């Protein structure tokens, strides 16, 4: 499932002051990681989405992570494994 689009405010609402958020979002867009488009419901806002290429990369990384978890937890029984992953 693809990540849901969010607004710049939604990305870092409690992490950094607005100028830092804008700079971070500009850097992500400059690197081709995200796309910014106008919010059809609010002219003053932008919608930030991950690019298709980065979405594909994210899926590959998620698969690698799952494979590593499988390898590391191979000796743990299924119930214990699920419990450990749920706590993480």
C-alpha positions, 0 to 999 in steps of 0.5 A, a space after each residue: 500500500 502506498 503512503 498517504 499524501 500529507 501536507 507540509 504541516 503534517 510532516 513535521 508539525 511538532 518536530 521543527 519550526 516552519 522555516 526548517 520544515 520548508 527547507 527540508 521539504 525543498 531538499 526532498 523535492 530537489 533530490 527527487 524524493 517527493 512531489 509538491 502539488 497544490 491542495 485543491 481544498 486549500 490554496 495556501 497548502 501543498 500536498 506532499 507525496 513520495 515519488 513513484 521511484 522512491 515508492 519502489 525503493 521503499 518497497 524494496 527496502 521493506 522487503 530487505 528488512 523483512 528478509 533480515 528479520 526472517 533470518 534473524 528470527 528464524 530460530 524463534 517459534 512463530 508465536 514468540 516471533 510475532 510477539 517480539 515483532 509486535 513489541 518492536 
